Amino acid sequence: MQAESFKPNNNILSLNRSKIGRQNLDNRDNVDTHNLLVFELGYTGHYPSYIRHLAQYWCEKELPGKLDIIVSPKFLQYHADVVDIAASCIARNLNFVPITPDEEASLIPRNSSIHRAFRSLQEWTLLCKYATLLNATQCLLLYFDSFQTALLLGTRLPCPFSGIYFRPTFHYSSFTHYLPSFKERLQHWREKFILPKILRHPQMQNLFCLDPFAVKHIEQFLSKAKIVHLPDPVQVDYVPVDQQEKFKERLGIEPSRKIFLLFGSLYDRRKGLEQLIEAISTIPPFLCQKLCLLLVGQLGVSETSLIKVRIAEISQSLPVQIIVCDEFVSDREVHLCFHSSDVILAPYQHHIGMSGILVQAAAAQKPILSSDYGLMGEITRRWQLGLTVDSTEPSEIAKGLIQFLLQSPQEFGNRARMKAFAEQNSVERFANTIFQYA
């Protein structure tokens, strides 16, 4: 499950930036017809899988032109298998281009709104630099949301661009039982004020939106940019039962227990791990005997000791089994985790936007216990993926857990709807949509 150490190889484009920059500025007429540059410096979460899917599709379909993917040096360390996809390209027209270690070290952490604004300008400057060096004819911003400050200022790129929009909220009032707070109303107003201005940027061509319900609302801004719903990609793989059993044995999961999986960046408080642990502490002992909580993902240095102390306390006072896999997880292990579990947990705390956990659960045909808030709650209800609860209240999470413990997980959710939801969000549809427009 640990990341492999990175070794340089021929799949990585190493730039002599000053020399190539001069050459490119002098030879603009010699650029290829389509040089697509994908920019994303995140190396955890969904970004690596998005990049993997785009790279694989590009190579398998032997698309014309050139694809340059700008990444963090850490991406090369943690995802060497993704970088190696470039070697399969017959046309050799796919390159991974890391920014320099000095450039990465200079980036401001996103610790506050002011820091995020400055970071937006820093990354935009890097994007401009690499788009120029590589003669890009089109740029794709994998996380459009983080560039809003730069776009609002009207700064320009050397070429047109498109972006993936993750977190619109101004339309949440159309969702079932949604009662916005004063702070949320201010955020809705902010989006309605800023987004139309950004969409009028003269170089913006396409806005890909992961929220299918937001598209019609964004279109009302009458932007020249094309607004396109983008599937949230999931690989639908079959995991044999014997592999699932070996996986459970390796983790030491007791056979009589139902497995409840919480997966992802567990150090992020929005994941709801603290509320989940408190919910379990209130479940009657006779039901705890049936429960195995499987925590898979990185906890983070500051959270590890506190969480493990609380887990130890609960494990001593209640007959519950809690297994912690505090490490980087490969794609293969991810599929094993989801297929081997009985229930997938998503007790997110006022999470904005889509979550890949929903599509992963649907692909594995497993019911989900989700927050009832925002897009996640709306999708879980409409697609009948499982149960929704007010995940800010541990007592409500506990009620959901108890329902799953008292009944068979197979009684929750609609398997046909799960399958349809996963198919709608296939890797093929995701990559095809991107390359059809970008």
RAVENRA-V515280 format. One record per residue. PHI is phi in radians with two decimals (NA if undefined). Layout:
# RAVENRA-V515280
PHI / PHI
This chain:
# RAVENRA-V515280
NA / -1.36 / -1.20 / -1.37 / -1.21 / -1.51 / -2.16 / -1.00 / -2.57 / -1.36 / -1.48 / -1.92 / -1.46 / -1.72 / -1.75 / -1.50 / -1.13 / -1.22 / -1.20 / -1.14 / -1.03 / -1.14 / -1.10 / -1.15 / -1.16 / -1.54 / -2.27 / -1.10 / -1.32 / -1.75 / -1.23 / -1.14 / -1.14 / -2.50 / -1.97 / -1.62 / -1.99 / -1.79 / -2.11 / -2.86 / -1.72 / -1.29 / -2.22 / -2.16 / 1.21 / -1.44 / -1.02 / -1.03 / -1.21 / -1.04 / -1.12 / -1.01 / -1.11 / -1.16 / -1.13 / -1.11 / -1.11 / -1.01 / -1.29 / -1.13 / -1.52 / 0.88 / -1.20 / -1.35 / 1.60 / -2.50 / -2.10 / -1.94 / -1.99 / -1.53 / -2.37 / -1.32 / -0.97 / -1.16 / -1.05 / -1.12 / -1.25 / -1.52 / -2.32 / -1.05 / -1.14 / -1.24 / -1.04 / -1.18 / -1.04 / -1.02 / -1.18 / -1.49 / -1.28 / -1.06 / -1.40 / 0.89 / -1.99 / -2.18 / -2.32 / -1.74 / -2.11 / -1.40 / -1.20 / -1.33 / -1.00 / -1.16 / -1.13 / -1.15 / -1.14 / -1.43 / -1.25 / -1.38 / -1.07 / -1.50 / -1.56 / -2.69 / -1.11 / -1.18 / -1.10 / -1.13 / -1.13 / -1.14 / -1.08 / -1.00 / -1.21 / -1.09 / -1.19 / -1.10 / -1.09 / -1.14 / -1.04 / -1.05 / -1.07 / -1.31 / -1.11 / -1.25 / -1.03 / -1.77 / 0.94 / -1.13 / -1.80 / -2.75 / -2.03 / -2.11 / -1.62 / -1.15 / -2.29 / -1.00 / -0.96 / -1.32 / -1.80 / -1.13 / -1.09 / -1.09 / -1.20 / -1.12 / -1.38 / 1.36 / -1.11 / -2.02 / -1.87 / -1.27 / -2.70 / -1.12 / -2.59 / -2.31 / -2.68 / -1.76 / -1.71 / -1.69 / -2.23 / -1.26 / -2.29 / -1.09 / -1.72 / -1.11 / -1.11 / -1.46 / -1.48 / -1.09 / 1.06 / -1.50 / -2.14 / -1.21 / -1.37 / -1.08 / -1.09 / -1.21 / -1.10 / -1.10 / -1.15 / -1.08 / -1.11 / -1.03 / -1.11 / -1.15 / -1.45 / -1.46 / -1.02 / -1.02 / -1.16 / -1.14 / -1.21 / -1.56 / -1.00 / -1.09 / -1.74 / -1.37 / -1.90 / -2.40 / -2.05 / -1.51 / -2.12 / -1.33 / -1.64 / -1.14 / -1.42 / -1.46 / -0.99 / -1.14 / -1.29 / -1.21 / -1.07 / -1.19 / -1.36 / 0.99 / -1.41 / -1.28 / -1.21 / -1.39 / -1.75 / -2.22 / -1.27 / -1.97 / -1.05 / -1.63 / -1.22 / -2.44 / -1.51 / -1.57 / -2.05 / -1.62 / -1.94 / -0.97 / -1.05 / -1.13 / -1.19 / -1.12 / -1.15 / -1.14 / -1.11 / -1.12 / -1.12 / -1.07 / -1.47 / 1.35 / -1.31 / -1.23 / -1.02 / -1.43 / -1.75 / -1.53 / -1.69 / -1.91 / -1.76 / -2.02 / -2.16 / 2.20 / -1.38 / -1.22 / -1.23 / -1.37 / -1.08 / -1.17 / -1.20 / 1.48 / -1.09 / -1.07 / -1.15 / -1.13 / -1.08 / -1.14 / -1.10 / -1.12 / -1.13 / -1.77 / -1.37 / -0.98 / -0.98 / -1.13 / -1.51 / -1.06 / -1.10 / -1.67 / -1.89 / -2.13 / -1.67 / -1.85 / -1.82 / -2.16 / 2.49 / -1.43 / -1.46 / 1.61 / -1.10 / -1.23 / -1.56 / -0.99 / -1.15 / -1.12 / -1.14 / -1.17 / -1.11 / -1.14 / -1.10 / -1.10 / -1.07 / -1.18 / -1.13 / -1.39 / -1.63 / -2.31 / -1.42 / -1.75 / -1.84 / -2.16 / -2.01 / -1.95 / -1.95 / -1.53 / -2.85 / -1.16 / -2.10 / -1.31 / -1.05 / -1.08 / -1.17 / -1.04 / -1.06 / -1.09 / -1.03 / -1.21 / -1.23 / -1.49 / -1.58 / -1.70 / -2.42 / -1.79 / -1.81 / -2.49 / -1.45 / -1.10 / -1.73 / 0.87 / -1.22 / -1.77 / 1.64 / -1.46 / -2.38 / -1.13 / -1.05 / -1.11 / -1.30 / -1.10 / -1.12 / -1.11 / -1.13 / -1.49 / 1.07 / -2.00 / -1.22 / -2.07 / -1.83 / -2.01 / -1.02 / -1.52 / -1.52 / 1.01 / -1.13 / -1.05 / -1.12 / -1.14 / -1.17 / -1.04 / -1.24 / -1.17 / -1.65 / 0.95 / -1.60 / 2.74 / -1.97 / -2.10 / -2.46 / -1.34 / -1.32 / -1.36 / -1.93 / -0.93 / -1.12 / -1.30 / -1.07 / -1.04 / -1.07 / -1.14 / -1.06 / -1.09 / -1.02 / -1.18 / -1.33 / -1.45 / -2.14 / -1.28 / -0.99 / -1.14 / -1.43 / -1.89 / 1.48 / -2.01 / -1.10 / -1.16 / -1.21 / -1.02 / -1.08 / -1.13 / -1.13 / -1.13 / -1.14 / -1.12 / -1.91 / -1.22 / -1.04 / -1.04 / -1.16 / -1.05 / -1.17 / -1.09 / -1.11 / -1.05 / -1.34 / -1.21 / -1.92 / -1.43
